[in-house]
């Protein structure tokens, strides 16, 4: 059999998974990355505990991918949470399911997994070329800017796994968009996902409470069902897990209407009637802050948020104040900049690809990972889809090169 070569551009999870599948099948694989080392965003994501995937039932898991569920379902079915955990175990990295059904390495860290993975890739013959920034094509050759000047590389097939447009300092800067558009590839504009949002806090509130978590709290964004969790007050607005899970809906509402309206239930465990009765009790010489704390348990940043968003008329009427505690409106005006986001939406349209993730306009070039047009919340869903699309693109390369079916 003729020895084929493949270039993988991008050293994140999608690119490294593609490199593993290809090298296992006997392809000569070279990985190119603009940064001094691979996996930088992967390592950053794991600083607080590497959330590899999620152990919830598969129908719910797939539902996290929204309108892209149908196109991602066969890819994740081929390499989903169970396969990802088995792959990690094969590297010598055991995993466990946390109380939230999130899956973590036993040591919680990303670095041991990445080191074990790179050892296996190098043992399989994969070569790595750092500080090589891909800038497009010269004819059919791939063009890179390097510290030693421009170089061009030819390969039998290419996997593009260049990431989205968040955390540019770690390599995902979205510069690849124009290179593909100039070749006639449909690319949806990149947008922040899993991001914070701006709102107009008063100077007093943000100076006193920035960095404070609000928990537990229930957030409602029609038409979605209420969600309970926590978020964090920032100097510019709000961020955190509960906000990230709603970010696509909030971002799109702002794009359409100029703002997004969310409703906060500051006391999920109490009814409005219970709160109204408690607040109607005489407070005597007690301050309103003391009255709130003693009668309802509302204090700290929650009490500050109520004071920030409710009117003096609300505070003068126990029924109105109880209603506000249970349904406090917050107006969000803009998503935070894309480079602050955990991930991005937009990217190469699946309609521009065939069923094996090859770009229809560029035979032999495949796409994988976050540079594809899909998004998902945090919780292991992002990484799982990156791994799954990397494997799918590599299998597409093998089929393109005539290597036949593979179960790698």
N, C-alpha and C positions, 0 to 999 in steps of 0.2 A: 504494500500500500504506500502511496506517495505521502511523505510527511508534510502535513499542513501546518501553517502558522496562523496564529490569531493574536490580535492586539486588543487588550482591555484597557480602556481609558477611564480612570477613576478607581481609587483604591479604598472605597467604602465597602460595606457589606455586599451590595449588589455586584460590584465589580469583582470582589474577591471570590464570591460564590461562583460567578461565571468562570473565573480562572481555575477554580478547583475542578469543576465539572469538565472543562475542556482538557486540562492537563491529565486528568484521570483517563480520558479517552485517547490519550496519545498525541494530542495537539501540542505543538511548541507554542507556549504562551508567554507573552511579555506584557507586564502591567506598567502603565505610564500614569503618573500623577503629578500635579503641579506643585504639591507641597513637599517638604523635606522628608516626610514619612507618611505611610498610609494609615488609614483608619482614624484620623484626627477627630472628626465629628463623632464617630463611634465611641472613642475614648471619652470625649466630653459628655456625651449622653449618659455614660456609665458612672460619672463621678458621684452621683447620689445613689448609686445602686443600679446596675444594668438590668433594665426591664426588657428581657428578650422577647417574650410573647405573652399570651393570655390564655388561661385555661377554661374560659367560659364555653358553653355549648356552641357548636359550629354555626348554627343558624344566627345566633346573636352576634358571634364573632364576625361573620361575613357581612352582617348588617351595618357594621361600623364603617364600611367603605362606600356608603351612600349610593349615588347613582352609578358608580363604577363597580358595584358588586358583581354584576353579571360577567364583566370581562375579567375580573380578578378571581372569581370563584374557581374556575378550573386550574388556575396557576397555584392558588393557595391549597386547593385539594391535593395537588401533587407534592407540595412542600409547605405544610401548615404547622400549627403549634406542636403536634406530636412528633413530626419529622424533624423539626428544628431542635426539639429537646434531645431526640436520639442522636442527632448530628453533634450537638454539644457534648453529650456523654461520650461519643466516640473520640472526641478530642481530649477526653480526660477531665472535662469540666461538668461536674454534676449540677443539677438544677433542683429547685423546689418551688412549690406553689404557695404564694403568700396569702394572707387573710383576705385580700381583695381579689384573689384569683389571678393576680399577676405572677408571671414566672421569672425567677431570678437565678443566676448562678449561685451556688452555695456560698461562695466567698463574696458575692455581691459586686465584684469588680469586673470591668471590661478588659483590663490589661492582660490578665493570665489567659483569657480565651484568645485574645488577638495574638499573643506570643505563640501559643500552641498552634494556632491556625497558620501563621506565617512559617513556622518550622515545617509544617506538613506541606505547604505550597512550595517552599524552596526545595524540599526533598523530592517533590514531584517534577522539579525542573523549571518551575515558574521563575522568571527573572523580573526584577523590579527596577524601574528607571524613574528616579525622583527628580523634582524640579524640572519636569517636562510639561509645559502648559500647552495643551492642544489648541490650535488656532484655526482649524479647518482643513481643507484639502488643497493640494496642488495637483491638478489632474485627478488621478486616482490615489495618489500618495497622501498619507496623513502628515500634517505639518505641525511641528512643535517648536515653541520658543524655549531655549535652555540657557543656562549660564554661559555656555560656550557658543551661543548663537543659534540660528534656525537650523533644524534638521528635518528631513523627510523620511518617512518609514512606509514600507509596503508590507501588506499582509494579505492572506487569503480571505480573512474575515475580521470584522471589528465589532467589539461590544462597547457601546457608549454607556457609561454609568457615572455621569458627571454630577449627580446630585441636583438639588433645586437651587434656590437663590438666598437661603438663609445661612447665617454664620460664615460670611465670606472669608473671615480671617482663618477659618479652618478648611477652606478650599471650595465650598459650595457658593459660587458667586454668580451663577447664571450667565456667564459670558458666552456660553455655547449657543445661546438662543439664535443669534444672528447668523452664525455659521450654518445652522440647519435651515433657517428660513431662506438664506440665499440659494440653497439647493432645492427649494420648492417644498420643504417639509412643513406641514401645518403644526404650529406651536402656539398653544394658548398662553397668553400673558401670565407671568408668574405673579402670585399674590401671597401675602402672609397667611399662614395657617398655624393653629395651636399658638396663638399670640395673645398679648394683652391688648387692652383698648383704652382710649383716652376718654376722660370726662372732665368737667370744669369744677374741680374741687376748690373750695375757698382756701386761701393761704393758711388760715388757722387749722383747718381740718387736716390738710396734707402734712403740715409741719408736725402735728401732734401724732398722727396715726399712720403715716407712710411706713410700710413694712409689717403692719399688723395683719394677722389672718382673721377673717370673719368666718366663724364656724360654731355650730352647724348652721347652715343657711340653705334655704330652698330657692332656686332661681327658676322663673318661668319666662320663656320666650315663645309666645304663640307662633305657630300652632303646636310646638313640641310640648310633650308632657313635662310637668315640673321635675327638676332634678335637685337632689340634695347633696351637699358636699361642703367644700370650702373654697374661698379665693382670698387673695391678698390685696390690700390697698397699696397703691404705689403713688409716687409724687404726681404722676400724670393720669392715673385712672385705676384700673383693676387688672389683675392677672392671676394665674393659678389654674389648677386642674379643672375646677368647675367651669371657669371661663373658657379654657382651651377646648373643652368638649363641645362648647356651643359656638366656637369661633367661626366656623363656616357660615352658619346661619346669621350671626351678628355681622360679619364682614359683608355678606351679600345684601343684608338689609340696609347697611350704611351706603353701599354703592348705589342702591336703588332709591332710597329716601333721604339720604344725607345724615341719617342717624339711626340708631337702634334703641328700642325701648325694652328694658327688662324689668321684671317685678321681683322684689326680694321679700321672702318671708323670714324675718329675723328670729322668730320663735317657732320653729316647726313643731315643737311638742305641745303647743298650747293653742286653743281656739280663740278666735276674736272675742267671743262672748265671755270667756274666762278672763281674758285680759281686760276687757271693758269693765267688768265687775270689780276686778282688783284695782284698776286705776280710778274708779269712782269713789273709792274710800277716801275719807278726809285725810289730807296730808299735813294739816296743821302748819307748823313752822318748818317742816322739812323742805329742802330744796327739791326741785323737780327731778334732779339726778338721783337723789336719795330715794325719793318716792318710787321712781322707776325701778331702781335696784331692789328695794325691799318688797315691792308689790308684784313685780313681774320677773325679777332676776336679770333684767336687761341692764348692762353696764359696759364700761370700757369702750372699745371701738364700735360695738353695735349701738350703744347709746349715742356715741358721737355721730355715727352715720344717720341715725334717726334725726338728731338735731340738725344735721347738715341738709337733709332732704325734705323734712316735714316743715310745715308752716307754723307760725305762732298760733293761728286759729286751730290747727290740729292739736297742739299741746293744751289748748284751753278747753278741749272737749274730750272726755274719756273715750267715748265711742269712736270719734274720728281718729284719735291717737291709736286706739287698738286696731282699727282698720289699717292705719299706716304701718304699724308694726308687722301686720300679716301680709300687706301688699304695698311695699314701699317702691315707688317708681324711680328708676335710675336711667338716665339718658346717656348713651355712649355715642361719641361723635366721630371717632376714627380708630382704625386698627393701628397698632404700633408699627413702626417701619419694618419692612420685610427682613432686614438683617438682624433684627432682634427676635424674630419668630423662631420657634422650634423647628418648623418645617414650612414648606410652601405648597400651594395649590397651583394648578396650571402645569404646562410642560408639553411634551410631544403628545399630540392627539393619538389615541388608539386607532382612530380612523385612518391615520397615516401609516399604520403598521399592518403587516399581515398577522395571521393567527400565531405565528412563531416569533413575534416581536421584531421582525425585520422591517426596516424602512422601505416602503414600496418604491420610493423615488431613488433609493441608493442601495441596489442589491449588494448583499454581503455586509451591510451595516445594521446592527441590532441595537435596541435600546433597553435599558433596565433601570430599576430603582426609582428614586424620587424625581428624576427628570421626566418621567412619564406623567401624564395628566390624571392624577388621582390624589386623594388626600384621605387622612384618617386621624382620629384622635390619638393622643398619647395612651400608653397602656400596653405597649408591645405590638400594636397593630402596624405601626410604621415599619419597624424592623422586620416583622414577619413578611410583609409584602415586598420589601427590598430583597430579602433572601429569595423569596419565591420567584420574583421577576428575573433576578440574576440567573437562577437555575433554568428558567424557561428560555431566556435569551441564549444561554449556552447550548441548550438542546436544539434550539433553532439553528445555531451555527453548525452543529454536528450534522443536522439534516441537510443544510445547505452545502456542506462539504462532502456529502455522500457517505457519512460514517454510519448511517442507519440509526435505528432506535437505540436509546440508551436509558439505563435506569440509574445513572450516576446521581 
